Amino acid sequence: MRFVSKETFSHKYLTTTKIVGNMKDKLVRSAFLDSLKLDPINLVVATQVHSTNVRIVDASNKGAVVDDCDGMITTNKELMLGIYTADCVPLLVSAENEELKAAVHVGWRGLYDGIIENTFELLKDGFCVNLGKVKVFIGPHIRSCCYEVNREVKDKFGTKLNDKLDLSEIICSKLSKFGITDIFDVKLCTFHMEDLFFSYRRTKCVERIMSVIM
Ligand SMILES: [Zn+2]
């Protein structure tokens, strides 16, 4: 399996696997995008600093890394928004308005600090999006089967009984508060599916898969 993908409204969601290599490597990434007849110049990515910052991006960001943020929203049809991960959650959003899409990097810190709230409040208040109609994709990440966390993290999220953190469950519960129910979770775990994914926790790797909304 080279990638997982799903079409929706007029958008397409896609997550690579390690079979196609390290997406942070420009040559590898360009070769992959070329193989799908996608132009690498249209890709916009975030610096991903575990912040709660969400930026609105446009044609001026083509081919760029957007500074100091973990979330991006655009109304530019040509742009592909990309998130690099190796255990964190890539979360992609497709709005019924065919021009509007978003991509967010969600680790435990951003999740706790409010990146989900910032993203959807901006979509609702800044773009008048009917959140009851958006589609959300939750890509491969370290899942509750494998994600043991320390006391500090457990206390923040109030995890009961066991030491595992369920990022997707917390995300879905936050999304439901915004009235979002149309969620496609690929349900793949980056930690134990080592033939398919890079896992920072497993190998302290520098390689990353990439999730894109286009
Ligand atoms: Zn697992």
Boltz pocket constraint, residues with backbone or C-beta under 6 A from the ligand:
constraints:
  - pocket:
      binder: B
      contacts: [[A, 142], [A, 143], [A, 144], [A, 145], [A, 146], [A, 147], [A, 189], [A, 190], [A, 191], [A, 192], [A, 193]]
      max_distance: 6.0
